[in-house]
């Protein structure tokens, strides 16, 4: 059983779920290394091949490596850009709602304050690596959306608990949501 918090109006605390900035940063670094190495390895050959495209045969294998390199750069930069503002983000799940804290701004949302919740899970290695294995978007009736991704600790439990509470009217309990202390 949870304990009361400062958000007494939304009931007992079920669990806390923070954004794993360290994991997001490590994965962004891996993507950036792949991007830099892939792009640097083939860019000179690609430019040369394009300059002499009509003179000799051209291997499309260079295109694939360049695409992987550019994709790696884009993925790494995106993970850093999206993750940096969320590095201290915490969501607290209560029986009667959700508390979202980000950049020293805290919002308390009772279940009736949430208009819709979109929730999807993807079970594959690439989705887990990129943090897209869980994609939950919480749309409050007022204010901007709250996004929960696979980079949030316990994202599966949190996302499914919020989705069930809002769409099915089944508030979470300590046993269902995975009580974390």
Secondary structure, DSSP 8 states (H G I E B T S, - for coil): -----S-GGG-SEEEEEEB-HHHHHHHHHHHHHHHHHHHHHHHHHHHHHHHTTTTS---THHHHHHHHHHHHHHHHHHHHHHHHTTTT-EEEEETTEEEEEETTEEEEEEGGGEEEEEEEE--SHHHHHHT-SEEEEEEESSS--EEEETTBTTHHHHHHHHHIIIII-----HHHHT---
